[in-house]
Amino acid sequence: LCPELVVTQAHPALYVHYHHRLKKAIENCIPIHKVGSIDEVECHLMGRERERARAIGIAHEIKRSIQETGEWLKCSIGIAPNGFLAKTASDMQKPDGLVVLEQKDLPEALFRLELNDLCGVGYSMEKRLRQHGIHSIEQLCFSSRAKLREVWGSIEGERFHDELKGELVF
């Protein structure tokens, strides 16, 4: 059915080994706040680390530290007011990017994205957004909290609204 399919053997122990090495490389530069998956971590910048130049410097330090772990290893880093936008930023330039989204640049910096470029907007959610008249990131960004609560059918819509605006959501 899929003649172009190439099947390769997984090596979970090797992935875990590199996961631990990558965590150590990152923690040599900045403490890890949260591990999202085997290839994703979230770090919080504190105080003067939040200054653009310092934040970018830390990101380059992380990239160098990771490259020392294995010269073929690359990472994309997103710097933003919250974890959701940082993840979005890191996805904007793959495989070896560095994107900074500052509060002053929002929401316009997101307008070139497609709805399904956002974490949490898969096929079904995109369909629901379109059914509610939201066809672009710009429309999504300018939707009210109440509208997004209606689309999501829960408080998650309000959380999504706040994260999209750069607010910290707990």
C-alpha positions as CSV (number, residue, x, y, z in Angstrom):
1,L,0.0,0.0,0.0
2,C,2.9,2.4,0.7
3,P,5.8,1.5,-1.6
4,E,7.8,4.6,-0.5
5,L,7.6,3.6,3.2
6,V,10.9,2.9,4.8
7,V,10.8,0.9,8.0
8,T,13.6,1.3,10.5
9,Q,14.1,-0.2,13.9
10,A,13.5,2.1,16.9
11,H,16.2,2.5,19.5
12,P,14.3,3.7,22.6
13,A,17.3,3.2,25.0
14,L,19.4,5.4,22.7
15,Y,16.7,8.1,22.6
16,V,16.6,8.1,26.4
17,H,20.4,8.2,26.6
18,Y,20.5,11.3,24.4
19,H,17.5,12.8,26.2
20,H,19.5,12.7,29.5
21,R,22.6,14.1,27.8
22,L,20.5,17.0,26.2
23,K,18.9,17.8,29.6
24,K,22.4,18.0,31.2
25,A,23.7,20.2,28.3
26,I,20.7,22.6,28.8
27,E,21.0,22.6,32.6
28,N,24.7,23.6,32.2
29,C,23.2,26.9,30.9
30,I,19.9,27.4,32.7
31,P,17.6,25.3,35.0
32,I,14.9,23.3,33.3
33,H,11.4,24.2,34.5
34,K,9.5,21.4,32.8
35,V,10.2,18.5,30.5
36,G,7.4,18.4,27.9
37,S,8.6,15.2,26.1
38,I,11.7,13.4,25.1
39,D,12.7,16.3,22.8
40,E,11.1,19.3,24.5
41,V,11.9,21.3,27.6
42,E,10.7,24.6,29.0
43,C,13.0,27.0,30.9
44,H,12.0,30.2,32.6
45,L,14.0,33.3,32.3
46,M,14.3,35.4,35.5
47,G,15.1,39.0,36.1
48,R,17.7,40.4,33.7
49,E,17.7,37.1,31.7
50,R,14.5,38.4,30.2
51,E,16.3,41.3,28.5
52,R,16.3,40.4,24.8
53,A,20.1,40.4,24.3
54,R,20.6,38.3,27.4
55,A,17.9,35.8,26.4
56,I,19.4,35.4,23.0
57,G,22.8,34.9,24.5
58,I,21.5,32.1,26.7
59,A,19.8,30.5,23.7
60,H,23.1,30.5,21.8
61,E,24.8,29.1,24.9
62,I,22.3,26.3,24.9
63,K,22.8,25.6,21.2
64,R,26.6,25.4,21.7
65,S,26.2,23.1,24.7
66,I,23.9,20.8,22.8
67,Q,26.2,20.8,19.8
68,E,29.0,19.7,22.1
69,T,26.9,16.7,23.0
70,G,26.9,15.6,19.4
71,E,28.0,17.7,16.4
72,W,25.0,16.6,14.4
73,L,22.5,17.6,17.1
74,K,20.5,20.8,16.4
75,C,17.7,22.5,18.3
76,S,15.1,25.1,17.7
77,I,14.5,27.6,20.5
78,G,11.6,29.9,21.1
79,I,11.7,32.8,23.5
80,A,8.3,34.3,24.4
81,P,6.2,35.7,27.3
82,N,4.8,32.2,28.1
83,G,5.4,28.5,27.3
84,F,2.7,28.2,24.7
85,L,4.1,31.1,22.6
86,A,7.7,29.9,23.2
87,K,6.7,26.5,21.7
88,T,5.0,28.2,18.8
89,A,8.1,30.3,18.3
90,S,10.4,27.3,18.3
91,D,8.2,25.7,15.6
92,M,8.4,28.8,13.4
93,Q,12.0,28.0,12.4
94,K,13.0,24.4,12.2
95,P,15.3,22.5,12.5
96,D,17.9,24.9,14.0
97,G,16.0,28.1,14.6
98,L,15.9,30.8,17.2
99,V,12.7,33.0,17.2
100,V,11.9,35.7,19.8
101,L,8.3,36.8,20.2
102,E,8.1,39.8,22.4
103,Q,4.9,41.1,24.0
104,K,5.2,44.3,21.9
105,D,5.2,42.2,18.7
106,L,2.0,40.4,19.5
107,P,-0.3,39.4,17.9
108,E,1.0,40.6,14.5
109,A,4.1,38.3,14.7
110,L,1.7,35.3,14.6
111,F,-0.4,36.4,11.6
112,R,1.7,34.5,9.0
113,L,0.9,31.2,10.7
114,E,-1.9,28.8,9.8
115,L,-4.4,27.9,12.5
116,N,-3.1,24.3,12.6
117,D,0.5,25.7,13.3
118,L,-0.6,26.3,16.9
119,C,-0.2,23.6,19.5
120,G,-3.7,22.4,20.4
121,V,-5.3,23.2,17.0
122,G,-5.5,19.9,15.2
123,Y,-7.9,18.8,12.5
124,S,-11.0,18.7,14.7
125,M,-10.3,22.0,16.5
126,E,-9.5,23.8,13.2
127,K,-12.9,22.5,11.8
128,R,-14.7,23.9,14.9
129,L,-12.9,27.2,14.6
130,R,-13.9,27.5,11.0
131,Q,-17.5,26.6,11.9
132,H,-17.5,29.6,14.3
133,G,-16.2,31.9,11.6
134,I,-12.5,31.9,12.5
135,H,-10.5,31.2,9.4
136,S,-7.1,32.8,10.2
137,I,-4.7,33.5,13.1
138,E,-5.7,37.1,12.9
139,Q,-9.3,36.3,13.4
140,L,-8.4,34.0,16.2
141,C,-6.2,36.6,18.0
142,F,-9.0,39.1,17.9
143,S,-11.7,36.7,19.1
144,S,-13.0,37.4,22.6
145,R,-12.5,35.1,25.6
146,A,-16.2,34.3,25.5
147,K,-16.1,33.3,21.8
148,L,-13.1,31.0,22.4
149,R,-14.8,29.5,25.4
150,E,-17.8,28.8,23.1
151,V,-15.6,27.2,20.4
152,W,-13.7,25.0,22.9
153,G,-16.8,24.3,24.9
154,S,-14.9,24.9,28.1
155,I,-12.6,27.2,30.1
156,E,-9.8,25.8,27.9
157,G,-10.9,28.4,25.3
158,E,-10.3,31.2,27.7
159,R,-6.9,29.8,28.6
160,F,-6.0,29.6,24.9
161,H,-7.1,33.2,24.5
162,D,-4.9,34.4,27.3
163,E,-1.9,32.3,26.2
164,L,-2.2,33.7,22.7
165,K,-2.1,37.2,24.2
166,G,1.1,36.4,26.0
167,E,-0.3,36.1,29.4
168,L,0.9,33.5,31.9
169,V,-1.7,30.9,32.5
170,F,-1.4,28.5,35.4
